[in-house]
């Protein structure tokens, strides 16, 4: 090749040769040596090598070897800009940038397909992250709980689903009258839902159908009219950091009056019951 003489400036390039060049590019994915004889331009489709600089032979090694898709127009354009990139004095910069962009796209197309495990991982990791985020939200922000008993009826119907706000009890201490969920003191694996009656430092007494806090009758507008709390209980002295709990269905509720461990630690409270969300006909705020 390096010793081969070049065609003269008036030597035409036969159409069959041009066709063979393009066919060679499509089939083998690289430029045949004879392609160095020709270059396309804005003025004429093909013209002889005589327009190239004298040192075109020494620059041959700079012409890249790419794989191509078998598309005539694409190959024609790429053949033009690839050779012109090295030898066309008038358009080096323009064609060099164009070739760089096309080369990057071709390099991307040549990359191997990811392994099967990588494809599986690409599907799995969004699901894993989604599950972790959902679990975190349900544990620390908001969640749905099932109430299977009637101890909080009629405030919370039985059975139903309720919306639990975990943030509310984390940023502030429960207040009297709030309905909260907590770990049952006698069996922490169980979750109860009750109303806060006694606060830390209170003395709770139950007699005559009423609840007394520090000797005063507790007003309970959330109870049905005419409902009384049967029996005499107390006094209960609520220790610091603990709460005394009772259900709204006073005569059918397993609450602080009957537990071995009477009081619920603040650290055992996991959230505030805010809404009944199911069944729809009973949906509404929990007061």
C-alpha positions in Angstrom: 0.0 0.0 0.0 2.6 2.5 0.9 4.6 1.8 -2.3 1.5 1.9 -4.5 1.2 4.8 -6.9 -1.8 7.1 -6.7 -4.3 7.7 -9.4 -4.0 10.8 -11.5 -6.3 13.8 -10.9 -8.4 13.0 -14.0 -8.9 9.3 -13.2 -12.6 8.7 -12.7 -13.7 6.3 -10.0 -15.9 3.6 -11.6 -19.4 3.2 -10.0 -18.8 -0.4 -9.4 -15.7 0.4 -7.3 -17.8 2.8 -5.2 -20.4 0.1 -4.7 -17.8 -2.4 -3.6 -16.3 0.0 -1.1 -19.6 0.6 0.6 -20.5 -3.1 0.5 -17.1 -3.9 2.1 -17.8 -1.3 4.9 -21.3 -2.8 5.6 -20.1 -6.4 5.6 -16.7 -6.2 7.4 -17.2 -3.0 9.4 -14.0 -1.2 8.3 -12.6 0.9 5.4 -11.0 -1.1 2.6 -7.6 0.2 1.5 -9.0 1.4 -1.9 -11.4 3.7 0.0 -8.4 5.9 0.6 -8.5 6.8 -3.1 -11.8 8.6 -2.9 -13.6 11.3 -0.9 -16.9 13.0 -1.2 -17.3 16.7 -1.0 -20.0 19.5 -1.3 -19.1 20.1 -4.9 -18.8 16.7 -6.5 -19.9 13.2 -5.4 -16.4 11.7 -5.9 -13.1 13.1 -6.9 -9.5 11.7 -7.1 -7.0 11.5 -4.4 -5.0 14.3 -5.9 -6.7 16.9 -3.6 -5.2 15.2 -0.5 -2.1 16.6 1.2 1.2 15.0 0.3 1.6 13.2 3.6 -1.8 11.5 3.4 -0.1 8.1 3.5 1.5 8.8 6.8 -1.9 9.8 8.3 -3.6 6.6 7.3 -3.2 5.1 10.8 -5.5 7.9 12.2 -8.5 6.7 10.3 -10.6 4.7 12.8 -12.1 1.3 12.4 -15.8 1.3 13.2 -18.7 -1.2 13.0 -21.6 0.0 10.9 -25.2 -0.8 10.4 -25.9 -1.7 6.8 -27.5 1.6 5.7 -26.3 3.1 2.4 -27.0 6.7 3.3 -25.4 6.4 6.8 -22.4 4.6 5.4 -21.9 7.2 2.7 -22.0 10.1 5.2 -19.7 8.3 7.6 -17.2 7.4 4.9 -17.1 11.0 3.8 -16.6 12.6 7.2 -14.2 9.9 8.3 -11.7 10.5 5.5 -12.3 14.2 5.4 -11.5 14.4 9.1 -7.9 13.6 8.3 -7.2 14.9 4.8 -9.7 17.7 3.9 -7.9 21.0 4.6 -11.0 23.1 4.3 -13.2 21.1 6.7 -11.1 19.4 9.3 -12.6 21.0 12.4 -16.2 20.6 11.3 -15.9 17.0 10.2 -13.8 16.1 13.2 -16.5 17.2 15.6 -19.1 15.4 13.6 -17.1 12.2 13.5 -16.5 12.5 17.3 -20.2 12.6 17.9 -21.0 9.7 15.5 -18.1 7.7 17.0 -19.5 8.1 20.5 -22.9 6.8 19.3 -21.3 3.9 17.5 -19.2 3.0 20.5 -22.4 3.0 22.6 -24.0 0.6 20.1 -21.0 -1.8 20.3 -21.2 -2.2 24.0 -22.1 -5.6 25.2 -25.5 -6.4 26.6 -25.5 -6.5 30.4 -25.3 -9.8 32.1 -28.5 -11.6 33.1 -27.9 -10.9 36.8 -27.4 -7.2 36.0 -30.7 -7.1 34.2 -32.4 -8.8 37.1 -30.7 -6.4 39.6 -32.0 -3.5 37.5 -35.5 -4.7 38.1 -35.0 -5.8 41.7 -33.3 -2.8 43.3 -36.2 -0.2 42.7 -38.6 -2.7 44.2 -36.4 -3.3 47.3 -35.9 0.5 47.8 -39.7 1.0 47.4 -40.4 -1.7 50.0 -37.9 -0.2 52.4 -39.2 3.3 52.0 -42.8 2.1 52.4 -41.9 0.2 55.6 -40.1 3.2 57.0 -43.1 5.4 56.3 -45.5 2.9 57.9 -43.2 2.6 61.0 -42.3 6.2 61.6 -44.8 8.4 59.7 -48.3 7.0 59.0 -49.9 3.5 58.8 -53.1 1.7 58.7 -54.2 -0.6 61.6 -57.1 -3.0 62.1 -59.3 -2.7 65.2 -60.9 -6.2 65.8 -62.7 -5.5 69.1 -65.5 -3.2 70.3 -63.7 -1.8 73.3 -63.6 1.7 71.7 -67.2 1.6 70.3 -68.9 3.7 69.3 -65.9 6.0 68.6 -64.2 3.3 66.7 -66.6 0.8 65.1 -65.9 -2.9 65.1 -64.3 -4.2 62.9 -62.7 -1.3 61.0 -59.4 0.1 59.6 -58.0 3.3 61.1 -55.2 5.7 60.0 -52.4 6.0 62.6 -50.2 9.1 62.9 -46.8 8.1 64.3 -45.3 11.5 64.1 -47.8 13.1 66.4 -46.7 11.1 69.4 -43.0 11.5 68.6 -42.9 15.3 68.5 -45.2 15.8 71.5 -46.5 13.9 74.5 -50.0 12.6 74.4 -52.7 14.8 75.9 -55.8 13.8 77.9 -58.6 12.5 75.7 -56.4 11.5 72.7 -56.9 8.0 71.3 -53.6 6.2 71.0 -52.1 2.9 70.0 -49.5 1.3 72.3 -47.8 -2.0 73.3 -50.0 -3.7 75.9 -48.0 -3.6 79.2 -48.8 -7.2 80.2 -47.8 -8.5 76.7 -45.8 -6.1 74.6 -46.3 -8.2 71.5 -49.9 -7.1 71.3 -51.1 -3.6 70.2 -54.0 -1.9 72.0 -56.0 1.2 71.2 -57.4 3.2 74.1 -58.1 6.7 75.2 -55.7 8.6 77.5 -57.4 9.3 80.8 -54.7 9.9 83.4 -51.5 11.9 82.8 -48.2 11.5 84.6 -48.7 12.7 88.3 -52.6 12.4 88.2 -54.7 10.5 90.7 -57.5 8.6 89.0 -60.6 7.4 90.9 -63.7 5.8 89.5 -67.0 5.6 91.5 -70.6 6.6 91.2 -70.6 6.1 87.4 -68.0 8.9 86.9 -64.2 9.2 86.5 -62.4 11.6 88.8 -59.1 13.2 88.1 -57.4 14.6 91.2 -60.8 14.7 92.9 -62.7 16.4 90.1 -65.2 14.8 87.7 -63.7 14.3 84.3 -65.9 15.7 81.5 -66.1 13.2 78.7 -68.1 14.5 75.7 -66.9 11.6 73.5 -69.0 9.1 75.4 -72.6 8.4 74.4 -75.2 10.2 76.3 -76.4 8.3 79.4 -73.4 6.0 79.5 -72.0 5.5 83.0 -68.8 3.7 84.2 -69.9 0.9 86.4 -67.9 -0.1 89.5 -65.5 1.5 92.0 -61.8 1.6 91.1 -58.8 3.4 92.4 -57.3 5.5 93.4 -54.6 5.1 90.8 -51.5 7.3 91.1 -50.0 7.6 87.7 -46.2 7.5 87.8 -44.0 10.0 85.9 -43.6 9.1 82.2 -46.7 6.9 82.2 -50.4 7.1 81.3 -53.7 5.6 82.5 -55.8 4.2 79.6 -59.5 3.4 79.3 -61.8 2.3 76.4 -64.9 4.3 75.4 -67.0 1.2 75.7 -66.5 1.4 79.5 -68.4 -1.7 80.5 -66.8 -3.9 77.8 -63.2 -2.8 77.7 -60.0 -4.5 78.9 -58.1 -1.4 80.1 -55.9 0.0 82.9 -58.5 -0.9 85.5 -57.9 -4.6 84.9 -54.3 -5.0 83.9 -51.5 -6.3 86.1 -49.3 -3.5 84.9 -51.7 -0.6 85.2 -49.9 2.1 83.3 -48.5 2.6 79.8 -45.0 4.0 79.4 -44.7 6.9 77.0 -42.0 4.9 75.1 -44.6 2.2 74.5 -47.0 4.5 72.7 -46.6 4.1 68.9 -49.1 6.5 67.4 -52.3 8.5 67.5 -55.5 7.1 65.9 -56.8 9.9 63.6 -59.3 8.5 61.2 -61.6 5.6 60.5 -61.1 4.9 56.8 -63.0 1.6 56.4 -65.9 0.8 56.2 -66.7 3.9 54.1 -70.1 4.5 55.6 -68.5 4.8 59.0 -65.4 6.8 57.9 -64.5 9.9 59.8 -62.3 11.6 62.3 -61.6 10.1 65.7 -62.2 12.6 68.5 
